[in-house]
Amino acid sequence: MEGPATVYATAGHMHLLGRSIKIELNPGTAGAKVLLDVPAYNFDDQAIRPLDTPVQVERGDVVRVTCTHDAQLRRMLPQLQ
């Protein structure tokens, strides 16, 4: 992060091949926090998810977004063929 901020909510956005998405703050550290974890991503449910408690981020903090997708789904979705 380039400077301080407060995170109030998260929203995972992927396209039709998306399978899971996770957002972590300072992964691998003692103060690590998972801000979003959607292990079974649904394209039709891209709602904003408010955090129970707002999270402060500071200059130098690391935000990691991990997305997985399944290219095999391309065969099942006519609009992607």
Secondary structure, 3 states (H helix, E strand, C coil): CCCCEEEEEECCCCCCCEEEEEEEECCCCCCCEEEEEECCCCCCCCCCEEEEEEEEECCCCCEEEEEEECHHHHHHCHHHC
